[in-house]
C-alpha cells in the first residue's frame, strides 16, 4: 500500500512538472511574439521618422531655391515618375533620371537651375540610402524609398510625397480623400499589395511676387 501511494505521488509530481513546463513555454512564446510585434512597430516608426526628415529636407531645398521652384516638378498627377529606388520589374513606374535634369523654362537663371539640378541628385542619393553605409551598401533610408514632387496649377501648390514599403498590410494611401493626387498615386504598384505602401506628404505654396 505504501509503495502504491509513493508511485501515485511521484506520478502527480511529474504531471505538475509537465503542466508547469507547459505554462512557462506558453508564456515564453507570448513574450517572443510581443517582442516581434514591438520590433515591427519600432521599424515602422523609424521608417516614418526617416521619411519625415527627407520630406522636410526637400521642402527646405525648394523654398531656398524658390526662383526656379518649377524645376522640381518631376511628377505628373498620375504619380508614376519619382526619385529614389528604381521601379520593380513589370511595373508602370518611371524613375526620374537626376543626371539628365533639365529646366529649359528657367534658362535665364542658370545659377538657380544648376542648384536645382544638384538638389535633385542629392535627393535621389538620400532616397537610395547614401547618408549611411554598412558593408559597402547604402542603408540610410527606408525600404524602397521614393519621392514624388508635383505642382497643382489649380491651387498653385507643390506637393512633396515620400513613399516606402511597410512591414505589414494596413490600408492603401489612395483611400485618403483629402490627399493630393501626387501623394495618393506616388509609386503605386511598386510594393506588391497597395496596403503595404506607406506615404507621407506635405504641400507648399511659392508666392509669385511679379
C-alpha positions as CSV (number, residue, x, y, z in Angstrom):
1,X,0.0,0.0,0.0
2,X,2.8,2.4,0.9
3,X,4.6,1.6,-2.4
4,X,1.5,2.3,-4.4
5,X,1.0,5.6,-2.6
6,X,4.5,6.7,-3.4
7,X,4.1,5.8,-7.0
8,X,0.9,7.8,-7.2
9,X,2.6,10.8,-5.6
10,X,5.5,10.5,-8.0
11,X,3.1,10.4,-10.9
12,X,1.3,13.5,-9.6
13,X,4.7,15.3,-9.2
14,X,5.6,14.5,-12.8
15,X,2.3,15.8,-14.0
16,X,2.7,19.0,-12.1
17,X,6.2,19.5,-13.6
18,X,4.8,18.9,-17.1
19,X,2.0,21.4,-16.5
20,X,4.5,24.0,-15.2
21,X,6.7,23.5,-18.2
22,X,3.6,24.0,-20.5
23,X,2.7,27.2,-18.7
24,X,6.3,28.5,-18.9
25,X,6.5,27.6,-22.6
26,X,3.3,29.4,-23.5
27,X,4.5,32.4,-21.5
28,X,7.8,32.5,-23.4
29,X,6.1,32.1,-26.7
30,X,3.8,35.0,-25.8
31,X,6.8,37.1,-24.8
32,X,8.6,36.3,-28.1
33,X,5.5,37.2,-30.1
34,X,5.3,40.5,-28.2
35,X,8.9,41.3,-29.0
36,X,8.4,40.6,-32.7
37,X,5.4,42.9,-32.8
38,X,7.4,45.6,-30.8
39,X,10.3,45.3,-33.3
40,X,8.0,45.7,-36.3
41,X,6.3,48.7,-34.7
42,X,9.8,50.2,-33.9
43,X,10.9,49.7,-37.5
44,X,7.7,51.2,-38.9
45,X,8.2,54.2,-36.6
46,X,11.9,54.6,-37.6
47,X,11.0,54.5,-41.3
48,X,8.3,57.1,-40.9
49,X,10.7,59.3,-39.0
50,X,13.2,58.9,-41.8
51,X,10.6,59.8,-44.4
52,X,9.5,62.9,-42.5
53,X,13.2,64.1,-42.3
54,X,13.6,63.5,-46.1
55,X,10.4,65.3,-46.8
56,X,11.3,68.3,-44.7
57,X,14.7,68.5,-46.4
58,X,13.1,68.5,-49.9
59,X,10.7,71.3,-48.9
60,X,13.6,73.3,-47.5
61,X,15.5,72.9,-50.7
62,X,12.6,74.1,-52.8
63,X,12.0,77.1,-50.5
64,X,15.6,78.0,-50.6
65,X,15.6,78.0,-54.4
66,X,12.1,79.2,-55.0
67,X,13.0,81.3,-58.1
68,X,13.1,78.0,-60.0
69,X,10.7,76.0,-57.9
70,X,9.0,74.7,-61.1
71,X,12.3,72.9,-61.9
72,X,11.5,70.5,-59.0
73,X,8.2,69.5,-60.6
74,X,9.1,66.0,-61.8
75,X,5.9,64.1,-61.0
76,X,2.6,64.3,-63.0
77,X,-0.6,63.9,-61.2
78,X,-0.6,60.2,-62.0
79,X,2.3,59.8,-59.7
80,X,4.3,57.5,-61.9
81,X,7.6,59.5,-62.0
82,X,9.7,59.6,-58.9
83,X,13.2,59.8,-57.5
84,X,14.9,57.1,-55.5
85,X,14.6,53.3,-55.8
86,X,14.3,52.0,-59.4
87,X,10.9,50.5,-60.4
88,X,10.3,46.8,-59.9
89,X,10.1,44.6,-63.0
90,X,6.8,44.8,-64.8
91,X,5.6,48.0,-63.0
92,X,4.4,51.2,-64.7
93,X,6.7,53.3,-62.5
94,X,9.3,55.6,-64.1
95,X,12.4,56.6,-62.2
96,X,13.4,60.2,-62.9
97,X,16.9,60.5,-64.2
98,X,18.6,63.1,-62.0
99,X,21.7,63.3,-64.2
100,X,19.5,64.1,-67.2
101,X,18.0,67.1,-65.3
102,X,16.8,70.0,-67.4
103,X,14.6,73.0,-66.8
104,X,14.5,75.0,-70.1
105,X,11.8,77.4,-68.9
106,X,14.3,78.8,-66.4
107,X,17.3,79.0,-68.7
108,X,17.6,82.7,-67.9
109,X,18.7,81.9,-64.4
110,X,21.4,79.3,-64.9
111,X,22.8,79.5,-61.4
112,X,19.5,78.7,-59.8
113,X,18.9,75.9,-62.3
114,X,22.3,74.4,-61.6
115,X,21.5,74.4,-57.9
116,X,18.1,72.7,-58.6
117,X,20.0,70.1,-60.6
118,X,22.3,69.4,-57.6
119,X,19.4,69.3,-55.3
120,X,17.6,66.6,-57.4
121,X,20.7,64.5,-57.5
122,X,21.2,64.9,-53.7
123,X,17.6,63.9,-53.0
124,X,17.9,60.8,-55.2
125,X,21.1,59.8,-53.4
126,X,19.4,60.3,-50.0
127,X,16.5,58.1,-51.0
128,X,18.9,55.4,-52.1
129,X,20.4,55.5,-48.5
130,X,23.7,57.3,-49.2
131,X,23.5,59.0,-45.8
132,X,24.6,55.8,-44.1
133,X,26.6,52.8,-45.3
134,X,27.2,49.3,-43.9
135,X,29.5,46.8,-45.5
136,X,29.7,48.9,-48.6
137,X,25.9,49.0,-49.0
138,X,23.7,52.1,-48.6
139,X,21.3,51.6,-45.6
140,X,20.4,55.2,-44.7
141,X,16.8,55.2,-46.0
142,X,13.5,53.4,-45.8
143,X,12.7,50.2,-47.7
144,X,12.1,51.1,-51.3
145,X,12.3,54.8,-50.6
146,X,10.9,57.0,-53.4
147,X,9.9,60.7,-53.7
148,X,7.3,62.4,-55.8
149,X,7.3,66.2,-56.3
150,X,4.4,67.7,-58.3
151,X,2.7,71.0,-59.0
152,X,-1.0,71.7,-59.0
153,X,-1.8,74.6,-61.3
154,X,-5.3,74.9,-59.8
155,X,-4.2,75.6,-56.2
156,X,-0.8,76.8,-57.3
157,X,0.8,74.5,-54.7
158,X,3.6,72.0,-54.7
159,X,3.2,68.5,-53.2
160,X,6.1,66.6,-51.8
161,X,5.4,62.9,-51.1
162,X,7.7,60.2,-49.8
163,X,6.7,56.6,-50.3
164,X,8.2,53.4,-48.9
165,X,7.3,49.8,-48.1
166,X,5.8,48.9,-44.7
167,X,6.3,45.7,-42.8
168,X,2.6,44.7,-42.7
169,X,-0.6,45.4,-44.6
170,X,-2.7,48.2,-43.3
171,X,-4.6,50.4,-45.8
172,X,-4.0,51.9,-49.2
173,X,-2.8,55.6,-49.2
174,X,-5.1,56.0,-52.3
175,X,-8.0,56.0,-49.8
176,X,-7.0,59.3,-48.3
177,X,-9.8,61.5,-49.7
178,X,-8.0,64.8,-48.8
179,X,-4.6,63.8,-50.2
180,X,-3.4,65.4,-53.5
181,X,-3.2,63.1,-56.5
182,X,0.6,63.2,-56.4
183,X,0.5,61.8,-52.8
184,X,-2.3,59.3,-53.5
185,X,-0.6,57.8,-56.5
186,X,3.1,58.2,-55.6
187,X,4.9,54.9,-56.6
188,X,1.7,52.9,-56.9
189,X,2.3,49.3,-57.7
190,X,5.9,49.3,-56.5
191,X,5.4,47.5,-53.2
192,X,3.2,44.5,-54.1
193,X,0.0,44.9,-52.2
194,X,-1.1,48.5,-52.0
195,X,-1.8,48.1,-48.3
196,X,2.0,47.8,-47.8
197,X,2.7,51.2,-49.5
198,X,3.3,53.9,-46.9
199,X,3.2,57.6,-47.9
200,X,3.7,60.9,-46.1
201,X,3.2,64.2,-47.9
202,X,3.0,67.9,-47.4
203,X,2.1,70.9,-49.6
204,X,3.7,74.3,-50.1
205,X,2.9,77.4,-52.0
206,X,5.6,79.6,-53.6
207,X,4.4,83.2,-53.8
208,X,4.6,84.9,-57.2
209,X,5.8,88.4,-56.5
210,X,6.0,89.6,-60.1
